[in-house]
Amino acid sequence: MTDCLVVGAGPAGLASSAALTQLGVDHVILECSRAGETWRTQRWDTFRLNTPGWMNRLLGEQARYAYADRAEVVQKLEQLAGTSPIHTGVRVTRLTAAGEGYALRTSDGELRSRAVVVATGDQNVPRIPALARRLPDRITQYHTADYAGPEQLPDGAVLVVGSGQSGCQITEDLLLAGRRVVLATSPVARLPWRHRGRDSFEWLAEAGFFDQRPQDLPDPSAAIPTQPIIASGGRSLSLQALARAGAKLVGRLVGGAGERLSFDDSAKANVAAGDAGAERMRSTMDAFIRRNGLTASPAEPDGTDAPVELDPPTTLDMREDDIGSVVWCTGFTGDFSWLNPSMLDGNGQPRREGHAAVTPGAWYVGLTWLTQRSSGIFFGFPRDAAAVAAAVKAHLNGS
């Protein structure tokens, strides 16, 4: 019987392994594919991190304002994996409490462990609307997870569905390649990258923004996966900036039959939602500056704030508009079907209290809003992993 098994060798699993090693806990990571697999296969060619080097210390030393691309992230994860006890190509198909530990049914047979850390994540299984099945066969369809670059798509305009972080960045990628884009929007906040002489992430980190817990929010239901809109590599971006660059903005996609699609009239409201989010971010930073008596430059102009006149259609004929492909930027979920049903809620998501599963001896790392706002990004993985590693060690020691 192993003291601890970590399931998943993505960044969260590798952070957990590093923390367990530091505390001297004997453990093994089980990975169904390769370390950092989704970073290899679910990121487009021009992808860069939105967080600067100082926020990504899990990946090792790097320049403070470096923005690693996909290949660099994979390389850093491989280096981290090289110092971790990983068994790759081992798929876990069932986790069940057994005696004083757990039984894991795997592709290599049954394994036993006194403790388990689940680090498979909740943002790696594509969510695609049922409407996708009703589109004409001539339309080529991709999800964010499958999109590699503009040259992958057939000729014609591209419909991008969803204007969260990925949808806006992919829209920008397509526009820079000279492609015509129709962007079906949604209400997502945006982040002004610079504010009063500093990167906004620096102000926000010092203000405790990334330390916020779900219970600290006025409405805990606001702890949702959607990340604010910023451009790849750390730049401001907005729906109106994409419109000025040539994207045709429409509202939320609500239906379709054959070549004809219908949208609601929310496009202008979605632009306004992004603007309101930007103002909330600025207000948070300004309040921190005032509260601490700090000296800061005046607010600088941000070109992505500039308004744009919109007259969005509510119907669209894909053939008439020469649309040949759709990219579904409609988010991800996680697959927890391998956990014992007693560990899941009615939506198939883990039942837990903070890091801890409802059954003793199991913990989670890498879930969105696991314990704080930063739990689902590189910035937060090490802290959550350290807390879980300490809990694992205490459990193994019977305390």
N, C-alpha and C positions, 0 to 999 in steps of 0.2 A: 504494500500500500504506500502510495506517495503522500508526502505531507500536504502538498498543494498542487493542484493542476490549474493552469491558466488557459482558458479557451479563447483563442484568437490572438494572432500576432500582428495586428495593426498597431498604430501608435499607442493606443491605450493599453494593449496587452504587453507591448515592449516596455512601456513605462512601469507597469505593474511588476514585470520581471526584474527591472533594475532596482525597484524599491524593495522587493522581496530579497534579492541578492544582498543589498546593503544591510538588511537586518539578519542575514544568515539563515533565511528560510529555504529549505530544500524544496525545489519545485521544477515543473516541466510545463512548457507551453505546447498546446496542441493547436495546429493550424491546418485547415482543410486544403489550403493551396500553398501560396508562398507568403513570406512576410511582406506586409504592406500591399496586399494584392489589389485592393480597390484603388490605391494610389497609382498602380501600374495600369489598370484597365478601365477606370471610371473617371478619368480626367482628360480634358481635351488637350490638343497639342500645344497651344499657347498659354495654358493654365499657369498661373503664378499664385503663390500664397498672397492673401490679403494682409496678413499679419507680418510685421517686420521682424528682423532677426532677434531682437531683444525679447520678443514674446515667444520664441520657438526654441528655448534652450534644450528641450528634449532632443533636438536634432544636432546638438553639439555647438561648439563655438562658431559664430558667424558674425559678420559685420552688423552693427546695430540696426542699420536701415537697409539690410539686404532683404530681397523678396525672392525666395527660392522658387525655381520652376519645378515642374513635375519630376523631371529626371533627377534634379538635385535632391528633392525630398525622398525619392526612392533610394538613391545612393546613401543618404544619411540613415534611412531606416534599415537598409542592408547592413551598414556598419554596426548599428545598434543590435541588430539581430545576431550578428557574428559573435557577440559577447553573451548571448542568452541561450539557455538550454531549450531549443525548439525541436519538436518533431513535426515536420511538414508532411502534407498529404494524408493527414489523419482527420477524418470528419467525425464529429460527435453527433450522434443521432438521437440520444436520449440521456438526460441527466435526472437521476432519481436519488432521493435521500435513502441511505442504506446503513443501518446500524449506527455507528458513531461517525459516519462520514457519508460519502456519496459513491454511487456506482455510475460510471459513464459508459454507455454503449457506443462503441466507435467502429470505424471501418477496419481497425486492427484488433477488434475484440473488446471485451469488457475490461475497464480499468477501474481501480478503486483509489479514492483519495480522502484524506481527512478534511480537506478544505478545498473550495473551488472559487476561482475568480472568473466571472463571465465578462469578457472583453470583446464581444463580437460586434458591438455597436448597434445603433438604431437608425443609421442613415446610410445604408448600403444596398437596400432592395428597392428598385425603382417602383414608383407609384404612377400608373398610367390610367387615365380615365376610361370608362367603358365606351365613351364616344369614339375612341381610337379605332374600335372594331367596326365602326359604321362608315368610316371614310372610304372613298373609292380605292380600288386596288392600284390604280396608277400612282397614288400618292405614296412616296417613300417616307417612312416614319422612323424617327430615332427618339430616344430618351437622352437626357443629360448624360447618363451613364454610358451611352453608346456613341455620343457625338465626339468626333476627333477634330474636324476642321471643315471649312467651307468646301474644299475640293472633294470631300466625301459625298456631298449632296448633288443630286441631278440638277440640270439647268432649270432656271425659273426662279420665281420668288420663293421665300421661305416663311412659313408661319411658325413663329415661336410662341408657345403657349406657357404663360407664367412669367411674371416680371420680378421674381425674387433675385437674389444675388447671381445665381447661375444664369437665369434667363436674360438678365441685362448684360452680363459679361459675354454670353454667347451671341446676343444681338450685336454688341459692339464688334465682336470678332468677325461676324458675317458682313457688317457694314464696311469694315476696314478692307475686306476682300472685294468690295464692289457689289455685293449681293443686295437685292431688294428684300426688305424684311417687313412683315406685318407682325406686330407684337401685341398679343392678347394680354392685357395688364391685370394686375391685382394690387391690393392695398398693402404696400410694404414701405416701412420707414427707410430713409436713406441717411448716410453718415457723411457730413462735410469733412473731408480729410484733414484740412488744416483749420485751426481756430486760434486766433489771437497769438500768432507767432510760433505755435507748436503743432505737432501732429496730434490729432484728436485722441488717438489711442493713448498717448502719454498722459493727457489730462484725465481721461476717463479711468485709466488704471489707478492713478493716484487718488482719484475721487472715490474709489471703491466700487465703481460700476460693475466690474467683472466679478466682484465678490458677492454681489447680490444673490440672495437665496430666493427660491420661489415664494416662501412665506413672507419675504420682505416687500413683495410687490403689492400695490394697492388691490390688484386683482390677480391672484395666483394663476388664473387661467391664461394670463398674458405670457406665461412661460412656455412659449411655443417655439418650434425649431427655426422659424424664418429668421435669417440673418439680415441685417440692414444692407441696403444697396451701396456698394463701393466698387470701384473698378479694379481689375486685376493689377497686382503690383502696388496697391496703395494709392489710389487717386479717387477724387470725388466723381460720382456719376449720378445721373438722374434720368427719369423718364423723359423730361422735356429736352435734355441734352441729346438723348437718342433720337427724339423726334426731329431736332434741328439737324442731326447728322443724316437724316433720311428715312428713319423708321416710320412706318404708318402705325400709330397707336389706335387700338380698339379696346373695348371693355372686356370683361370676363367672357370667355367662351361658354355659352350655355346650351347650345344644341346644334344639331346638324343632320341633314338628310341628303345623301348623294353629294353633289358638288357644293351645295349651299350650306353655309354656316351662319349661325346667329350669335350675337354678342349682346350683353346688356349695355346700359348707357353709363357705365361706371368709370370710363377712361379719365374724365376730368377729375372725378373724385379720387381716383387712384393717384393721379399726379399730386393732388392736394394732400393726400395721406403721406406721401413721401416728403413733401415740404414740411408738414406738421411734425413728422419724425425728426427732420433735420433741426427744426427749431427747438424741439425737446432736448436734443443732444446739446445744442448750444447753450440752452438754459441750464442744463446740468453742469456744464463746464463753467459757465459764468458764476453760478451759485457757489461752486467749489472755490473759485478764485476769490470771490468776496468773503466767503466764510473764513478763509485762511489768510486774508490780508495780503494776497500775492500781487506782485506787479506783473502786468501782462500787456502786450501790444493791443492796439485797437483791433477789432474784428476786420479781417481782410476780405475783399470781395471774392466771391466764388462763382465762376462762370456757369456752373451747373444750376445755380438758383434762377437764372434768367427765365422768365415765363415764355410760353409758346402758345400760339393760337391753335386750337384743336376743333375739328369738326368730324369726329369719328363716326364711321358708318356702324349700323347695328346688324347688317347682313353683308355677306360676302360670297360671291360665286368664285370658287377656287379656279375653275377653268378660265373664266373671263379675266381673273387677276393673275393668270399664269403661275399659280402656286403649284410647285412640283414636289414639295416636301414639307414635313412638319417636324419640329423638334419639341418634344414634350418636356418642359422644364417644370415639372409638377411635383418635384420632391421625392423623398425616399422614406422608407421605414426600415425596420429591422425584422429579421426572422428569428423568432424565439419559440418556434414550434417544437424544437428539440428539448425544451425544458418540460419537466413534469407539469401537467395541467394545474396542479395545486399551487404552482409558483406564478401563475398568470392571472391577469384580471380578465374582465369580459371582453376586452378589446385585443386580447392576445399579447399584452405588454406585461413586463415583469411587475409583480406585486413586491413592493419594497418599502423600506423606511430609510431614506437617505441612501447610503451605499449598500445597506444590508438587505439581503433577501428575506422573505418571510420564513424560510427554513434556516435554522442555525448552521453556520459554517460555510455560507455562500455569500458572495458580494459581487457588486457590479462596478465597473469602471468604463468610462467612455460614452455614457448615455447623455443626451442633451438635457441640460438643466438637472443633472444628477444631484448635485448639492448646491451649485451656484451657476451663474450665467456662463462662466468660462469652462464648465465641465466638458463640453463637447468639442473643444478646440485644443490645439497644442499648448496654449498658455495654461490651461487648467489640468491637463492630464497628470503632470507630475505630482501636484498637490493631492488630487484624489487618490492616485496610486499609493502615495506615502501613507495616507490615512487608512486605506484598505490593507496595506502590508502590515501596519501596526496592529490592526484588528485581527488579521490572520495569525500573527505571531502570538497575540494574547490568547486566541482561541486554542491554538496548538499547545500552549503552555497551561491550559486549563484555568486561565484567569479571566 
